[in-house]
Amino acid sequence: VSQKVLIEQLRALEEHGMVSRQPSARDRQGIEYLLTPLGESLRPILELLIEWGVHHAMELDEADRLLPCEAVVRDRIIRSENENA
C-alpha cells in the first residue's frame, strides 16, 4: 500500500469515527491514529476475519505468505510516518 492510499484510508476511517488522529509522541512530524471506542468495538469481528484468513491460507498452503498482525497494526495504534507524503 502506498503512503498516499494509506493516508486516504485513515482519513476516511477518521471521518467515520473509527480512528482519531493525533501528533506522535515519538516523532515531531509523525502522526498516530488511535482506535476510538467505535473502532475498538470491531476488534472481535476483525479477529474472526484473521482466523478465517489464516485457516484458508493454510488450506491453500500459503500460510508462509501471511504477515503477523503486529507487523501491520501495533496494539491500538496505526502510525503514519509523514502525513504529507
PDB file of N, CA, C and O in Angstrom:
ATOM      1  N   VAL A   1       0.849  -1.173   0.000  1.00  0.00           N
ATOM      2  CA  VAL A   1       0.000   0.000   0.000  1.00  0.00           C
ATOM      3  C   VAL A   1       0.895   1.235   0.000  1.00  0.00           C
ATOM      4  O   VAL A   1       1.829   1.333   0.796  1.00  0.00           O
ATOM      5  N   SER A   2       0.610   2.160  -0.881  1.00  0.00           N
ATOM      6  CA  SER A   2       1.400   3.391  -0.906  1.00  0.00           C
ATOM      7  C   SER A   2       0.999   4.280   0.273  1.00  0.00           C
ATOM      8  O   SER A   2      -0.103   4.158   0.808  1.00  0.00           O
ATOM      9  N   GLN A   3       1.884   5.151   0.659  1.00  0.00           N
ATOM     10  CA  GLN A   3       1.612   6.062   1.765  1.00  0.00           C
ATOM     11  C   GLN A   3       0.383   6.927   1.471  1.00  0.00           C
ATOM     12  O   GLN A   3      -0.423   7.196   2.362  1.00  0.00           O
ATOM     13  N   LYS A   4       0.248   7.354   0.226  1.00  0.00           N
ATOM     14  CA  LYS A   4      -0.893   8.189  -0.161  1.00  0.00           C
ATOM     15  C   LYS A   4      -2.214   7.445   0.066  1.00  0.00           C
ATOM     16  O   LYS A   4      -3.154   8.006   0.630  1.00  0.00           O
ATOM     17  N   VAL A   5      -2.282   6.206  -0.367  1.00  0.00           N
ATOM     18  CA  VAL A   5      -3.503   5.410  -0.210  1.00  0.00           C
ATOM     19  C   VAL A   5      -3.774   5.147   1.268  1.00  0.00           C
ATOM     20  O   VAL A   5      -4.916   5.225   1.719  1.00  0.00           O
ATOM     21  N   LEU A   6      -2.722   4.838   2.016  1.00  0.00           N
ATOM     22  CA  LEU A   6      -2.880   4.600   3.450  1.00  0.00           C
ATOM     23  C   LEU A   6      -3.463   5.831   4.145  1.00  0.00           C
ATOM     24  O   LEU A   6      -4.395   5.714   4.941  1.00  0.00           O
ATOM     25  N   ILE A   7      -2.925   6.986   3.850  1.00  0.00           N
ATOM     26  CA  ILE A   7      -3.412   8.222   4.469  1.00  0.00           C
ATOM     27  C   ILE A   7      -4.863   8.498   4.074  1.00  0.00           C
ATOM     28  O   ILE A   7      -5.664   8.916   4.910  1.00  0.00           O
ATOM     29  N   GLU A   8      -5.204   8.266   2.806  1.00  0.00           N
ATOM     30  CA  GLU A   8      -6.589   8.457   2.366  1.00  0.00           C
ATOM     31  C   GLU A   8      -7.532   7.539   3.142  1.00  0.00           C
ATOM     32  O   GLU A   8      -8.603   7.968   3.573  1.00  0.00           O
ATOM     33  N   GLN A   9      -7.136   6.277   3.321  1.00  0.00           N
ATOM     34  CA  GLN A   9      -7.970   5.331   4.048  1.00  0.00           C
ATOM     35  C   GLN A   9      -8.095   5.712   5.519  1.00  0.00           C
ATOM     36  O   GLN A   9      -9.178   5.624   6.097  1.00  0.00           O
ATOM     37  N   LEU A  10      -6.987   6.134   6.124  1.00  0.00           N
ATOM     38  CA  LEU A  10      -7.027   6.540   7.535  1.00  0.00           C
ATOM     39  C   LEU A  10      -7.913   7.768   7.724  1.00  0.00           C
ATOM     40  O   LEU A  10      -8.641   7.861   8.712  1.00  0.00           O
ATOM     41  N   ARG A  11      -7.858   8.701   6.792  1.00  0.00           N
ATOM     42  CA  ARG A  11      -8.722   9.887   6.888  1.00  0.00           C
ATOM     43  C   ARG A  11     -10.196   9.504   6.745  1.00  0.00           C
ATOM     44  O   ARG A  11     -11.053  10.079   7.417  1.00  0.00           O
ATOM     45  N   ALA A  12     -10.492   8.545   5.881  1.00  0.00           N
ATOM     46  CA  ALA A  12     -11.874   8.080   5.745  1.00  0.00           C
ATOM     47  C   ALA A  12     -12.332   7.406   7.035  1.00  0.00           C
ATOM     48  O   ALA A  12     -13.464   7.613   7.473  1.00  0.00           O
ATOM     49  N   LEU A  13     -11.462   6.602   7.645  1.00  0.00           N
ATOM     50  CA  LEU A  13     -11.799   5.972   8.921  1.00  0.00           C
ATOM     51  C   LEU A  13     -12.016   7.021  10.004  1.00  0.00           C
ATOM     52  O   LEU A  13     -12.884   6.867  10.863  1.00  0.00           O
ATOM     53  N   GLU A  14     -11.226   8.085   9.959  1.00  0.00           N
ATOM     54  CA  GLU A  14     -11.394   9.180  10.926  1.00  0.00           C
ATOM     55  C   GLU A  14     -12.744   9.865  10.712  1.00  0.00           C
ATOM     56  O   GLU A  14     -13.445  10.172  11.675  1.00  0.00           O
ATOM     57  N   GLU A  15     -13.105  10.101   9.458  1.00  0.00           N
ATOM     58  CA  GLU A  15     -14.392  10.729   9.133  1.00  0.00           C
ATOM     59  C   GLU A  15     -15.566   9.928   9.670  1.00  0.00           C
ATOM     60  O   GLU A  15     -16.577  10.490  10.090  1.00  0.00           O
ATOM     61  N   HIS A  16     -15.421   8.616   9.653  1.00  0.00           N
ATOM     62  CA  HIS A  16     -16.488   7.718  10.106  1.00  0.00           C
ATOM     63  C   HIS A  16     -16.412   7.404  11.594  1.00  0.00           C
ATOM     64  O   HIS A  16     -17.192   6.598  12.101  1.00  0.00           O
ATOM     65  N   GLY A  17     -15.474   8.038  12.298  1.00  0.00           N
ATOM     66  CA  GLY A  17     -15.399   7.873  13.745  1.00  0.00           C
ATOM     67  C   GLY A  17     -14.729   6.599  14.223  1.00  0.00           C
ATOM     68  O   GLY A  17     -14.877   6.217  15.384  1.00  0.00           O
ATOM     69  N   MET A  18     -13.993   5.938  13.339  1.00  0.00           N
ATOM     70  CA  MET A  18     -13.330   4.683  13.709  1.00  0.00           C
ATOM     71  C   MET A  18     -11.959   4.912  14.355  1.00  0.00           C
ATOM     72  O   MET A  18     -11.544   4.146  15.225  1.00  0.00           O
ATOM     73  N   VAL A  19     -11.267   5.956  13.931  1.00  0.00           N
ATOM     74  CA  VAL A  19      -9.956   6.289  14.486  1.00  0.00           C
ATOM     75  C   VAL A  19      -9.905   7.779  14.781  1.00  0.00           C
ATOM     76  O   VAL A  19     -10.665   8.571  14.224  1.00  0.00           O
ATOM     77  N   SER A  20      -8.992   8.136  15.666  1.00  0.00           N
ATOM     78  CA  SER A  20      -8.713   9.556  15.901  1.00  0.00           C
ATOM     79  C   SER A  20      -7.244   9.793  15.585  1.00  0.00           C
ATOM     80  O   SER A  20      -6.409   8.904  15.748  1.00  0.00           O
ATOM     81  N   ARG A  21      -6.944  10.990  15.134  1.00  0.00           N
ATOM     82  CA  ARG A  21      -5.588  11.341  14.716  1.00  0.00           C
ATOM     83  C   ARG A  21      -4.978  12.288  15.733  1.00  0.00           C
ATOM     84  O   ARG A  21      -5.647  13.197  16.224  1.00  0.00           O
ATOM     85  N   GLN A  22      -3.701  12.073  16.050  1.00  0.00           N
ATOM     86  CA  GLN A  22      -3.004  12.974  16.969  1.00  0.00           C
ATOM     87  C   GLN A  22      -1.523  13.003  16.620  1.00  0.00           C
ATOM     88  O   GLN A  22      -1.008  12.058  16.023  1.00  0.00           O
ATOM     89  N   PRO A  23      -0.833  14.080  16.987  1.00  0.00           N
ATOM     90  CA  PRO A  23       0.614  14.135  16.742  1.00  0.00           C
ATOM     91  C   PRO A  23       1.313  13.008  17.506  1.00  0.00           C
ATOM     92  O   PRO A  23       0.906  12.635  18.606  1.00  0.00           O
ATOM     93  N   SER A  24       2.351  12.488  16.908  1.00  0.00           N
ATOM     94  CA  SER A  24       3.103  11.401  17.520  1.00  0.00           C
ATOM     95  C   SER A  24       3.908  11.900  18.715  1.00  0.00           C
ATOM     96  O   SER A  24       4.537  12.957  18.654  1.00  0.00           O
ATOM     97  N   ALA A  25       3.883  11.145  19.782  1.00  0.00           N
ATOM     98  CA  ALA A  25       4.685  11.480  20.957  1.00  0.00           C
ATOM     99  C   ALA A  25       6.155  11.153  20.708  1.00  0.00           C
ATOM    100  O   ALA A  25       7.038  11.710  21.361  1.00  0.00           O
ATOM    101  N   ARG A  26       6.417  10.250  19.763  1.00  0.00           N
ATOM    102  CA  ARG A  26       7.790   9.802  19.478  1.00  0.00           C
ATOM    103  C   ARG A  26       8.474  10.577  18.368  1.00  0.00           C
ATOM    104  O   ARG A  26       9.702  10.657  18.337  1.00  0.00           O
ATOM    105  N   ASP A  27       7.705  11.145  17.463  1.00  0.00           N
ATOM    106  CA  ASP A  27       8.281  11.797  16.280  1.00  0.00           C
ATOM    107  C   ASP A  27       7.524  13.098  16.033  1.00  0.00           C
ATOM    108  O   ASP A  27       6.313  13.081  15.812  1.00  0.00           O
ATOM    109  N   ARG A  28       8.223  14.207  16.070  1.00  0.00           N
ATOM    110  CA  ARG A  28       7.575  15.518  15.940  1.00  0.00           C
ATOM    111  C   ARG A  28       6.756  15.659  14.670  1.00  0.00           C
ATOM    112  O   ARG A  28       5.716  16.317  14.683  1.00  0.00           O
ATOM    113  N   GLN A  29       7.203  15.053  13.562  1.00  0.00           N
ATOM    114  CA  GLN A  29       6.477  15.190  12.296  1.00  0.00           C
ATOM    115  C   GLN A  29       5.518  14.032  12.047  1.00  0.00           C
ATOM    116  O   GLN A  29       4.768  14.052  11.072  1.00  0.00           O
ATOM    117  N   GLY A  30       5.532  13.029  12.914  1.00  0.00           N
ATOM    118  CA  GLY A  30       4.679  11.863  12.721  1.00  0.00           C
ATOM    119  C   GLY A  30       3.275  12.068  13.262  1.00  0.00           C
ATOM    120  O   GLY A  30       3.009  12.981  14.044  1.00  0.00           O
ATOM    121  N   ILE A  31       2.404  11.207  12.828  1.00  0.00           N
ATOM    122  CA  ILE A  31       1.009  11.205  13.255  1.00  0.00           C
ATOM    123  C   ILE A  31       0.682   9.793  13.728  1.00  0.00           C
ATOM    124  O   ILE A  31       1.138   8.813  13.139  1.00  0.00           O
ATOM    125  N   GLU A  32      -0.104   9.695  14.786  1.00  0.00           N
ATOM    126  CA  GLU A  32      -0.583   8.401  15.252  1.00  0.00           C
ATOM    127  C   GLU A  32      -2.095   8.368  15.095  1.00  0.00           C
ATOM    128  O   GLU A  32      -2.783   9.362  15.330  1.00  0.00           O
ATOM    129  N   TYR A  33      -2.586   7.230  14.701  1.00  0.00           N
ATOM    130  CA  TYR A  33      -4.024   7.024  14.584  1.00  0.00           C
ATOM    131  C   TYR A  33      -4.422   6.020  15.656  1.00  0.00           C
ATOM    132  O   TYR A  33      -3.911   4.901  15.692  1.00  0.00           O
ATOM    133  N   LEU A  34      -5.329   6.425  16.520  1.00  0.00           N
ATOM    134  CA  LEU A  34      -5.788   5.583  17.621  1.00  0.00           C
ATOM    135  C   LEU A  34      -7.208   5.131  17.357  1.00  0.00           C
ATOM    136  O   LEU A  34      -8.028   5.895  16.849  1.00  0.00           O
ATOM    137  N   LEU A  35      -7.497   3.887  17.704  1.00  0.00           N
ATOM    138  CA  LEU A  35      -8.873   3.412  17.587  1.00  0.00           C
ATOM    139  C   LEU A  35      -9.746   4.140  18.588  1.00  0.00           C
ATOM    140  O   LEU A  35      -9.375   4.308  19.749  1.00  0.00           O
ATOM    141  N   THR A  36     -10.894   4.564  18.132  1.00  0.00           N
ATOM    142  CA  THR A  36     -11.900   5.149  19.024  1.00  0.00           C
ATOM    143  C   THR A  36     -12.668   3.983  19.657  1.00  0.00           C
ATOM    144  O   THR A  36     -12.470   2.835  19.260  1.00  0.00           O
ATOM    145  N   PRO A  37     -13.529   4.254  20.621  1.00  0.00           N
ATOM    146  CA  PRO A  37     -14.362   3.163  21.150  1.00  0.00           C
ATOM    147  C   PRO A  37     -15.167   2.458  20.048  1.00  0.00           C
ATOM    148  O   PRO A  37     -15.348   1.242  20.099  1.00  0.00           O
ATOM    149  N   LEU A  38     -15.646   3.210  19.063  1.00  0.00           N
ATOM    150  CA  LEU A  38     -16.367   2.598  17.948  1.00  0.00           C
ATOM    151  C   LEU A  38     -15.447   1.667  17.154  1.00  0.00           C
ATOM    152  O   LEU A  38     -15.829   0.547  16.814  1.00  0.00           O
ATOM    153  N   GLY A  39     -14.242   2.136  16.865  1.00  0.00           N
ATOM    154  CA  GLY A  39     -13.274   1.301  16.158  1.00  0.00           C
ATOM    155  C   GLY A  39     -12.887   0.080  16.966  1.00  0.00           C
ATOM    156  O   GLY A  39     -12.762  -1.020  16.428  1.00  0.00           O
ATOM    157  N   GLU A  40     -12.699   0.278  18.256  1.00  0.00           N
ATOM    158  CA  GLU A  40     -12.343  -0.826  19.151  1.00  0.00           C
ATOM    159  C   GLU A  40     -13.448  -1.878  19.180  1.00  0.00           C
ATOM    160  O   GLU A  40     -13.168  -3.062  19.367  1.00  0.00           O
ATOM    161  N   SER A  41     -14.692  -1.461  18.999  1.00  0.00           N
ATOM    162  CA  SER A  41     -15.810  -2.416  19.030  1.00  0.00           C
ATOM    163  C   SER A  41     -15.747  -3.405  17.861  1.00  0.00           C
ATOM    164  O   SER A  41     -16.412  -4.440  17.899  1.00  0.00           O
ATOM    165  N   LEU A  42     -14.963  -3.105  16.832  1.00  0.00           N
ATOM    166  CA  LEU A  42     -14.801  -4.017  15.700  1.00  0.00           C
ATOM    167  C   LEU A  42     -13.759  -5.106  15.952  1.00  0.00           C
ATOM    168  O   LEU A  42     -13.644  -6.046  15.165  1.00  0.00           O
ATOM    169  N   ARG A  43     -13.001  -4.986  17.043  1.00  0.00           N
ATOM    170  CA  ARG A  43     -11.915  -5.939  17.302  1.00  0.00           C
ATOM    171  C   ARG A  43     -12.379  -7.395  17.231  1.00  0.00           C
ATOM    172  O   ARG A  43     -11.708  -8.187  16.569  1.00  0.00           O
ATOM    173  N   PRO A  44     -13.487  -7.803  17.871  1.00  0.00           N
ATOM    174  CA  PRO A  44     -13.897  -9.208  17.785  1.00  0.00           C
ATOM    175  C   PRO A  44     -14.179  -9.657  16.345  1.00  0.00           C
ATOM    176  O   PRO A  44     -13.868 -10.789  15.973  1.00  0.00           O
ATOM    177  N   ILE A  45     -14.757  -8.780  15.550  1.00  0.00           N
ATOM    178  CA  ILE A  45     -15.049  -9.113  14.156  1.00  0.00           C
ATOM    179  C   ILE A  45     -13.753  -9.257  13.371  1.00  0.00           C
ATOM    180  O   ILE A  45     -13.605 -10.184  12.574  1.00  0.00           O
ATOM    181  N   LEU A  46     -12.820  -8.346  13.594  1.00  0.00           N
ATOM    182  CA  LEU A  46     -11.541  -8.416  12.895  1.00  0.00           C
ATOM    183  C   LEU A  46     -10.769  -9.668  13.281  1.00  0.00           C
ATOM    184  O   LEU A  46     -10.124 -10.284  12.433  1.00  0.00           O
ATOM    185  N   GLU A  47     -10.830 -10.053  14.560  1.00  0.00           N
ATOM    186  CA  GLU A  47     -10.150 -11.272  14.994  1.00  0.00           C
ATOM    187  C   GLU A  47     -10.736 -12.499  14.296  1.00  0.00           C
ATOM    188  O   GLU A  47      -9.997 -13.416  13.937  1.00  0.00           O
ATOM    189  N   LEU A  48     -12.060 -12.525  14.101  1.00  0.00           N
ATOM    190  CA  LEU A  48     -12.680 -13.628  13.365  1.00  0.00           C
ATOM    191  C   LEU A  48     -12.229 -13.636  11.903  1.00  0.00           C
ATOM    192  O   LEU A  48     -11.995 -14.702  11.334  1.00  0.00           O
ATOM    193  N   LEU A  49     -12.108 -12.460  11.295  1.00  0.00           N
ATOM    194  CA  LEU A  49     -11.623 -12.387   9.919  1.00  0.00           C
ATOM    195  C   LEU A  49     -10.180 -12.877   9.811  1.00  0.00           C
ATOM    196  O   LEU A  49      -9.820 -13.550   8.845  1.00  0.00           O
ATOM    197  N   ILE A  50      -9.362 -12.540  10.796  1.00  0.00           N
ATOM    198  CA  ILE A  50      -7.976 -13.017  10.799  1.00  0.00           C
ATOM    199  C   ILE A  50      -7.950 -14.541  10.883  1.00  0.00           C
ATOM    200  O   ILE A  50      -7.220 -15.194  10.137  1.00  0.00           O
ATOM    201  N   GLU A  51      -8.746 -15.108  11.794  1.00  0.00           N
ATOM    202  CA  GLU A  51      -8.818 -16.572  11.910  1.00  0.00           C
ATOM    203  C   GLU A  51      -9.250 -17.203  10.592  1.00  0.00           C
ATOM    204  O   GLU A  51      -8.676 -18.204  10.162  1.00  0.00           O
ATOM    205  N   TRP A  52     -10.258 -16.619   9.952  1.00  0.00           N
ATOM    206  CA  TRP A  52     -10.742 -17.124   8.676  1.00  0.00           C
ATOM    207  C   TRP A  52      -9.622 -17.091   7.631  1.00  0.00           C
ATOM    208  O   TRP A  52      -9.411 -18.063   6.906  1.00  0.00           O
ATOM    209  N   GLY A  53      -8.914 -15.975   7.564  1.00  0.00           N
ATOM    210  CA  GLY A  53      -7.827 -15.833   6.592  1.00  0.00           C
ATOM    211  C   GLY A  53      -6.711 -16.828   6.830  1.00  0.00           C
ATOM    212  O   GLY A  53      -6.188 -17.411   5.881  1.00  0.00           O
ATOM    213  N   VAL A  54      -6.340 -17.029   8.083  1.00  0.00           N
ATOM    214  CA  VAL A  54      -5.287 -17.990   8.410  1.00  0.00           C
ATOM    215  C   VAL A  54      -5.728 -19.402   8.020  1.00  0.00           C
ATOM    216  O   VAL A  54      -4.961 -20.163   7.429  1.00  0.00           O
ATOM    217  N   HIS A  55      -6.960 -19.737   8.356  1.00  0.00           N
ATOM    218  CA  HIS A  55      -7.484 -21.069   8.024  1.00  0.00           C
ATOM    219  C   HIS A  55      -7.400 -21.323   6.516  1.00  0.00           C
ATOM    220  O   HIS A  55      -6.927 -22.378   6.094  1.00  0.00           O
ATOM    221  N   HIS A  56      -7.851 -20.375   5.712  1.00  0.00           N
ATOM    222  CA  HIS A  56      -7.862 -20.575   4.264  1.00  0.00           C
ATOM    223  C   HIS A  56      -6.463 -20.488   3.661  1.00  0.00           C
ATOM    224  O   HIS A  56      -6.185 -21.152   2.663  1.00  0.00           O
ATOM    225  N   ALA A  57      -5.596 -19.700   4.232  1.00  0.00           N
ATOM    226  CA  ALA A  57      -4.210 -19.670   3.762  1.00  0.00           C
ATOM    227  C   ALA A  57      -3.553 -21.025   3.991  1.00  0.00           C
ATOM    228  O   ALA A  57      -2.788 -21.503   3.153  1.00  0.00           O
ATOM    229  N   MET A  58      -3.856 -21.640   5.129  1.00  0.00           N
ATOM    230  CA  MET A  58      -3.300 -22.967   5.412  1.00  0.00           C
ATOM    231  C   MET A  58      -3.885 -24.005   4.444  1.00  0.00           C
ATOM    232  O   MET A  58      -3.163 -24.878   3.962  1.00  0.00           O
ATOM    233  N   GLU A  59      -5.183 -23.913   4.162  1.00  0.00           N
ATOM    234  CA  GLU A  59      -5.798 -24.835   3.198  1.00  0.00           C
ATOM    235  C   GLU A  59      -5.174 -24.713   1.811  1.00  0.00           C
ATOM    236  O   GLU A  59      -5.055 -25.703   1.089  1.00  0.00           O
ATOM    237  N   LEU A  60      -4.779 -23.509   1.445  1.00  0.00           N
ATOM    238  CA  LEU A  60      -4.171 -23.264   0.134  1.00  0.00           C
ATOM    239  C   LEU A  60      -2.654 -23.405   0.161  1.00  0.00           C
ATOM    240  O   LEU A  60      -1.979 -23.146  -0.835  1.00  0.00           O
ATOM    241  N   ASP A  61      -2.124 -23.820   1.315  1.00  0.00           N
ATOM    242  CA  ASP A  61      -0.678 -23.959   1.514  1.00  0.00           C
ATOM    243  C   ASP A  61       0.051 -22.632   1.238  1.00  0.00           C
ATOM    244  O   ASP A  61       1.115 -22.609   0.619  1.00  0.00           O
ATOM    245  N   GLU A  62      -0.547 -21.538   1.710  1.00  0.00           N
ATOM    246  CA  GLU A  62       0.033 -20.211   1.526  1.00  0.00           C
ATOM    247  C   GLU A  62       0.275 -19.497   2.854  1.00  0.00           C
ATOM    248  O   GLU A  62       0.425 -18.276   2.884  1.00  0.00           O
ATOM    249  N   ALA A  63       0.313 -20.250   3.946  1.00  0.00           N
ATOM    250  CA  ALA A  63       0.500 -19.643   5.264  1.00  0.00           C
ATOM    251  C   ALA A  63       1.816 -18.887   5.361  1.00  0.00           C
ATOM    252  O   ALA A  63       1.927 -17.938   6.137  1.00  0.00           O
ATOM    253  N   ASP A  64       2.809 -19.291   4.590  1.00  0.00           N
ATOM    254  CA  ASP A  64       4.107 -18.606   4.621  1.00  0.00           C
ATOM    255  C   ASP A  64       4.026 -17.191   4.060  1.00  0.00           C
ATOM    256  O   ASP A  64       4.951 -16.403   4.257  1.00  0.00           O
ATOM    257  N   ARG A  65       2.947 -16.853   3.369  1.00  0.00           N
ATOM    258  CA  ARG A  65       2.780 -15.515   2.796  1.00  0.00           C
ATOM    259  C   ARG A  65       2.101 -14.537   3.752  1.00  0.00           C
ATOM    260  O   ARG A  65       2.019 -13.343   3.463  1.00  0.00           O
ATOM    261  N   LEU A  66       1.615 -15.037   4.887  1.00  0.00           N
ATOM    262  CA  LEU A  66       0.904 -14.185   5.841  1.00  0.00           C
ATOM    263  C   LEU A  66       1.874 -13.319   6.633  1.00  0.00           C
ATOM    264  O   LEU A  66       2.971 -13.756   6.981  1.00  0.00           O
ATOM    265  N   LEU A  67       1.461 -12.097   6.910  1.00  0.00           N
ATOM    266  CA  LEU A  67       2.215 -11.216   7.801  1.00  0.00           C
ATOM    267  C   LEU A  67       1.584 -11.290   9.187  1.00  0.00           C
ATOM    268  O   LEU A  67       0.361 -11.346   9.310  1.00  0.00           O
ATOM    269  N   PRO A  68       2.406 -11.290  10.222  1.00  0.00           N
ATOM    270  CA  PRO A  68       1.798 -11.212  11.559  1.00  0.00           C
ATOM    271  C   PRO A  68       1.116  -9.855  11.708  1.00  0.00           C
ATOM    272  O   PRO A  68       1.637  -8.850  11.225  1.00  0.00           O
ATOM    273  N   CYS A  69      -0.020  -9.811  12.357  1.00  0.00           N
ATOM    274  CA  CYS A  69      -0.765  -8.558  12.503  1.00  0.00           C
ATOM    275  C   CYS A  69       0.083  -7.480  13.153  1.00  0.00           C
ATOM    276  O   CYS A  69      -0.074  -6.299  12.840  1.00  0.00           O
ATOM    277  N   GLU A  70       0.977  -7.862  14.048  1.00  0.00           N
ATOM    278  CA  GLU A  70       1.825  -6.873  14.716  1.00  0.00           C
ATOM    279  C   GLU A  70       2.714  -6.129  13.725  1.00  0.00           C
ATOM    280  O   GLU A  70       3.164  -5.018  14.007  1.00  0.00           O
ATOM    281  N   ALA A  71       2.969  -6.736  12.564  1.00  0.00           N
ATOM    282  CA  ALA A  71       3.785  -6.078  11.548  1.00  0.00           C
ATOM    283  C   ALA A  71       3.008  -4.964  10.862  1.00  0.00           C
ATOM    284  O   ALA A  71       3.601  -4.075  10.251  1.00  0.00           O
ATOM    285  N   VAL A  72       1.694  -5.009  10.960  1.00  0.00           N
ATOM    286  CA  VAL A  72       0.855  -4.030  10.278  1.00  0.00           C
ATOM    287  C   VAL A  72       0.219  -3.059  11.259  1.00  0.00           C
ATOM    288  O   VAL A  72       0.206  -1.850  11.024  1.00  0.00           O
ATOM    289  N   VAL A  73      -0.304  -3.582  12.352  1.00  0.00           N
ATOM    290  CA  VAL A  73      -1.024  -2.760  13.328  1.00  0.00           C
ATOM    291  C   VAL A  73      -0.472  -3.048  14.718  1.00  0.00           C
ATOM    292  O   VAL A  73      -0.588  -4.165  15.222  1.00  0.00           O
ATOM    293  N   ARG A  74       0.122  -2.044  15.327  1.00  0.00           N
ATOM    294  CA  ARG A  74       0.555  -2.185  16.713  1.00  0.00           C
ATOM    295  C   ARG A  74      -0.662  -2.058  17.604  1.00  0.00           C
ATOM    296  O   ARG A  74      -1.672  -1.489  17.189  1.00  0.00           O
ATOM    297  N   ASP A  75      -0.589  -2.565  18.796  1.00  0.00           N
ATOM    298  CA  ASP A  75      -1.742  -2.562  19.695  1.00  0.00           C
ATOM    299  C   ASP A  75      -2.343  -1.164  19.799  1.00  0.00           C
ATOM    300  O   ASP A  75      -1.739  -0.255  20.368  1.00  0.00           O
ATOM    301  N   ARG A  76      -3.527  -1.009  19.248  1.00  0.00           N
ATOM    302  CA  ARG A  76      -4.356   0.191  19.274  1.00  0.00           C
ATOM    303  C   ARG A  76      -3.809   1.359  18.475  1.00  0.00           C
ATOM    304  O   ARG A  76      -4.435   2.419  18.460  1.00  0.00           O
ATOM    305  N   ILE A  77      -2.649   1.214  17.797  1.00  0.00           N
ATOM    306  CA  ILE A  77      -2.088   2.365  17.087  1.00  0.00           C
ATOM    307  C   ILE A  77      -1.720   1.983  15.660  1.00  0.00           C
ATOM    308  O   ILE A  77      -1.067   0.966  15.427  1.00  0.00           O
ATOM    309  N   ILE A  78      -2.136   2.791  14.728  1.00  0.00           N
ATOM    310  CA  ILE A  78      -1.668   2.714  13.358  1.00  0.00           C
ATOM    311  C   ILE A  78      -0.886   3.998  13.142  1.00  0.00           C
ATOM    312  O   ILE A  78      -1.415   5.087  13.368  1.00  0.00           O
ATOM    313  N   ARG A  79       0.355   3.893  12.713  1.00  0.00           N
ATOM    314  CA  ARG A  79       1.202   5.082  12.651  1.00  0.00           C
ATOM    315  C   ARG A  79       1.564   5.437  11.209  1.00  0.00           C
ATOM    316  O   ARG A  79       1.933   4.568  10.419  1.00  0.00           O
ATOM    317  N   SER A  80       1.458   6.687  10.887  1.00  0.00           N
ATOM    318  CA  SER A  80       1.900   7.191   9.600  1.00  0.00           C
ATOM    319  C   SER A  80       3.112   8.071   9.841  1.00  0.00           C
ATOM    320  O   SER A  80       3.027   9.057  10.574  1.00  0.00           O
ATOM    321  N   GLU A  81       4.234   7.729   9.235  1.00  0.00           N
ATOM    322  CA  GLU A  81       5.480   8.455   9.479  1.00  0.00           C
ATOM    323  C   GLU A  81       5.401   9.918   9.055  1.00  0.00           C
ATOM    324  O   GLU A  81       5.841  10.804   9.787  1.00  0.00           O
ATOM    325  N   ASN A  82       4.848  10.166   7.890  1.00  0.00           N
ATOM    326  CA  ASN A  82       4.826  11.536   7.390  1.00  0.00           C
ATOM    327  C   ASN A  82       3.521  11.759   6.639  1.00  0.00           C
ATOM    328  O   ASN A  82       3.350  11.247   5.533  1.00  0.00           O
ATOM    329  N   GLU A  83       2.626  12.495   7.206  1.00  0.00           N
ATOM    330  CA  GLU A  83       1.301  12.667   6.627  1.00  0.00           C
ATOM    331  C   GLU A  83       1.318  13.404   5.292  1.00  0.00           C
ATOM    332  O   GLU A  83       0.376  13.257   4.513  1.00  0.00           O
ATOM    333  N   ASN A  84       2.312  14.161   5.009  1.00  0.00           N
ATOM    334  CA  ASN A  84       2.331  14.976   3.801  1.00  0.00           C
ATOM    335  C   ASN A  84       2.882  14.257   2.573  1.00  0.00           C
ATOM    336  O   ASN A  84       2.987  14.873   1.512  1.00  0.00           O
ATOM    337  N   ALA A  85       3.230  12.998   2.675  1.00  0.00           N
ATOM    338  CA  ALA A  85       3.814  12.294   1.541  1.00  0.00           C
ATOM    339  C   ALA A  85       2.771  12.008   0.472  1.00  0.00           C
ATOM    340  O   ALA A  85       3.091  11.418  -0.560  1.00  0.00           O
TER     341      ALA A  85
END
